[in-house]
């Protein structure tokens, strides 16, 4: 299974297949007959987001540039769909991608890919606290904005917000553990957008889910190579 995921993720056709799948999902909304801005903005954000996560999974700093473009599209599409928990992190993502673009340049290896870090127990404890605090922040912001979420939607939005901002922080600070949180968050976003009937973002995050697994394997392999070089 691991070798199959790595083979697909490294295949040159993989990005084109991802774009094709999201385009099919966009066309399924019948945009020429029933046009909605949230679907168009979601589609633009999805394309940029796909390029972003594929590059980040490979440890490429250029992924941060596409991450900034994707953040705007995803934020707009989710706000129009009343998914506040899935929309608010995009503001945070935009800023952190700028930070990542600057700091990752200092930690690139000979192959021009990022050098990942392993999570310590102290860092894990901070991440758990971050998740709890972020969940309450989302509940507070949802109340201030007066967004009408049913209990199921509110619960998913809380977890999506909390996991998203924590995973992004761990990614920008180069901890490979970030991919575990992305895997969980992607499953929740898929469920939420199926529930709120946005096939574009649902398809996008289904691809993200696969890419998060691929990113986890790729970053772990990079860690192992770093360990071998250190032993030489």
C-alpha positions, 0 to 999 in steps of 0.5 A: 500500500505504501509503495502504491501511494508513493508511486501515485503521488510521484507520478507526473500525471497525478496533478493533472488527474486531480485538476480533472476530478475537481473540474468534473465536480464543478461541471456537476453543479451545472454552472452554465444553467445554475450559476453560483459564486460560491461554486466558482470561487470554490473551484478557483480555490480548489485548483490553487489548493491542489497545486499547493498541497501537492508541492507541500507534500513534496516539501517544495517551498513554492507550495506556499505561494499557491497556498495564499491563492487557495486561501482566498478562494476557499474562504470565499466559497465556505463563507457563502456556504455558511461553513464558518469553521472551514472558512476562518482558517483560510485567513490564518492560512494566508498569513502563515503561508507568507511566514512559511515562504520566508522561513522555509528558505532557511531549511532546504536540503540539497534537493531543494526540499524542506527538512522536516522535524520530529514532534516532541512530547512538549510540542504534542502537549502544546498542540493539544492545548491549541486544538482545545482553545481554537475550538472554543474560539470558533464557537465564539466567532460563530456566535458573534457573526450570527451564522445559523449552523445546526448542531451537526454543522457547528460540531464539525466546523469547530473540529475543522477550525481547531484541527486546521489551524493546529495542523497548519502551524505544525506544517509551517514549523516543519513538524511531520506530525501535521499530516496526521491532523490533516488526514482527520480534518480532511475527512471532516471537511468531506463530510461537512461539504457533502452535508451542505451540498458543495461537491467541489470542495468535497472532491477537493478534500477527498484528493487532499485526504490522499495527498495528506497520506502521501505527504506523511509518507514523503516527509517520513522518508525525508526524515529517515534520509536525514537520519542516515546522513547524520550517521555518515 
